[in-house]
Amino acid sequence: MALVEMERVVKNYSLGRTTIHALREVSLAVEAGEFTSIVGPSGCGKTTMLNLVGCIDLPSSGSIRFDGQLTSTFGDDDEAQLRLAKIGFIFQSFNLVPVLTIAENIEIPMMLARKPKRERRARVEELMELVGLGEYASHKPDELSGGQRQRVAIARALANEPRLVIADEPTANLDGATGQSVLDAMKTLNEKRGVTFLFSTHDPRVMRYARRVIRLRDGEIEGEGVS
Amino acid sequence: MLAKLALLSALRRPKRVALIVLAVALSVFVMEFVSGWVEGMRDRMRRKIVEETAHVLVEQKTRLDALDPLEPKNYIEDAAGIEGRLRADDRVLRLEEVTPFGGLVISGSKNLPLQIYGIEPGTGFFTQVSRGTVEGRFPFSGAGIAVSRKALELLGAAGARTLIVLVEDAYGAPAYREIPVSCVFQTDDSEFDDSTAFVDAPTAAALLGTTGPAELWLRLKNPDEADAVRASALPFLEEHGCVARTWSSLQGNLLVFIKFMDVFILIINIFVLIVAATVITNAILMNVFEKQREYGTLRAIGMKRKQQALLVLLEGATQGLAGAILGAALAVPVVLFLKRHGLPIGEASHAFGGGDVMYFGTNPLVTLQNISFGTLIAVVGSLYAALAGTRGSVVDALKGA
């Protein structure tokens, strides 16, 4: 059974009298352990697709299954619980909470999952070491570089040991070298820890990292390749 | 960590936090000021009930509806016997003979109608008069009259050593007597200052031509037992043609007024709540809308809507508590000052049973209640912001919409 199964998923947005067809009957399966990239030009539906897989948006029609569960019919709290337990998010602009320290930012998902404090602290230390930010625990996000912040976001995404990490343009706000180091970190996690990654990009250099590349155009899967 | 997040998030907008804290502080200040004022009035009335008047008043039954209460039949005949029986009740703290009557106080060509009380030399009632004595002594021994400074001024008799009291005696004949001024008082109670005088019991009896008192005033150890004391004494009193009334029926108007004050405080508090909550709602709403993206992120990583709402409420409650404590810290010294020195508001305070100066009262429980109420204002103000902030989808929140 695939980790994610999208079946003829349609997503339309209404803008006044105009309807935007963001996704048109998209079907896709993502297996556990994959390192998959969704690529395509701006406005082709990459973010919409990730939002639907990540249960932060609902499809107009079609069905989405995550780990065997039909998520497209989930209620609000069920969706939140699924995201908390099984999905990690990495955002293009990092989206760290500016008033909290790096350690606290990483701790938030575990706190929401009501994990014991001792366990949380140990996990935070482990994750900070994992992303190479061990000495920045008490720093605030604005004291870190873009690449470091994205590493914090990766650590936060991994906090509750999710089945899937979704990354929307994770390197778009980073320079080439920094972006590459972030991708290296993601790739390492995928290869050594078996974390499933699904990320979007329109940067050809980033695509090279992916083992599977899905090409979107005008809300439809144009094709896919395996490297 | 939610609390820390709420606090730190709030502190990111110091001007807005200051606005909220000040709005709450001002509300609590107003509530504390009004409470202190009302508590002062309540204290005055409570004192009036507990210290100034009888908890149980005994009089002849015929006096209740008499056209002329000064008639001989309206005085208590066997006062000594009744007093002995009433004193045997260990719930009774004090028992005094009191004879109220109307009289004309005359000095030279001027006269003033006053309510005069014939009192025992060592009376324990009318404590306001003893506290407000400015010349002489109260209670006084021997023959004498106690009048207010205001009455003397109206009579043009400041410094007079004697006054003439003219009454209609128990038989309907005029009687008068020149009485030495033993005490001049000035209370903060217009009822005493404007219309009351006191004479010693023998002078009252001599003026009226009576042998017994008109009333027996009982002060009890516990005023709340007045009904029980009355009930146990009533059969015996009825045998002597007497009736007894308790302070709750004698001071019914004051009790209604005290209850009205509670409603008055509630109305003021609701008004304050509406005004302050509007300011706070707007300020917190702006905070919430500015942090939509942050809330979107938190919800994307698993925070539930109700947790987000709790976060906003916590933010409001933290600021509310800070404002409430600040408001109380500013108001309590002011109220304490006004409790000690009073607030001169002229004749307006006469309407509330006081003199020209309004003395405030304090009650720690009311202060705590006001602090809680202030915090509640902020929580209520945050409630709408919390609901509005959690209404949209995660995607919209992430876009900052």
Interface residues (C-beta under 8 A of the other chain):
Chain A: N51 G54 I56 D57 D76 D77 A80 Q81 R83 L84 A85 G88 F89 F91 N95 V97 P98 V99 L100 E104 E107 I108 P109 M111 L112 A113 R156 A157 N160
Chain B: M1 L2 K4 L5 L8 S9 L11 R12 R293 E294 G296 T297 L298 R299 A300 I301 G302 M303 K304 R305 Q307 S393 V394 V395 L398
